[in-house]
Amino acid sequence: MAYEKLLNEIYAAVSLKYLWPDYKPSFIKSESPDWINNTMDMGLEVSQALLPDDGQMESFIEKYLGCRKEELPPAAFERYGERLHFYNGRFWAILPDNTLHQDYLSKAKYRFDRKLEKLNSHYQRRRYNGLYLFLHPTDENDIDAGCLYEYMGHRQEGAAMGFHWVFLNCAKVIYVCNYIKNTIEPIMLPQNAENFLNTQAEYLRYCGEWENGVSLEDVCNYIE
């Protein structure tokens, strides 16, 4: 996935809609957290497993999102090069750098801690809470989901509120850390599912305005 907040939020919701057995419609666009599901009485926050230094990239995206290619500063092309993603002549995202070693465990732990803090201070109160993390591991065959599951469970022990589900997106597999059942359940993406989800999310991203209160199900039904 690309580093673009709204696109990733939509991808997360779409992937759960099609692949998560416990999903019930529908996700409603919100803020703090990113989605609300009234049927499930659940809030869902979506985030990238990033460290503080990655914040410069996020700030760049927020500043120039939607700008035409010629409006971007020359330094952006020197720094990001072909990772700059354009759609219809406008800038929308920065693609991950697959040439660098990514310490996804440290990044995931850091991001989880920050989101747990916000859950206990800023988010709307719901009965159930979910966190969807994009991990971007360099090697999808060497993912220690169990380590993250144990870490996140330990961090939540003393918190007033915790996440009931944490979804760890590793591109071809989504690990569902279920703290209600105390289980880790992998969702293996079927053949062609990743391309389908990427295409669906990108189409939904640009098909209209995603204001608070917009239902994922309504938009999906409209385009179908």
Secondary structure, DSSP 8 states (H G I E B T S, - for coil): --S-HHHHHHHHHHHHHHH-TT--S-EEE-SSSSEEETTTTEEEEEEE---GGGHHHHHHHHHHTT-BGGGS-HHHHHHHGGGEEEETTEEEEE---TTS---HHHHHHHHHHHHHHHHTTTS---SEEEEEEE---S-TTS--HHHHHHHHHHHHTT-SS--SEEEEE-SSEEEEEETTTTEEEEEE--TTHHHHHHHHHHHHHHSS---TT-BHHHHHHHH-
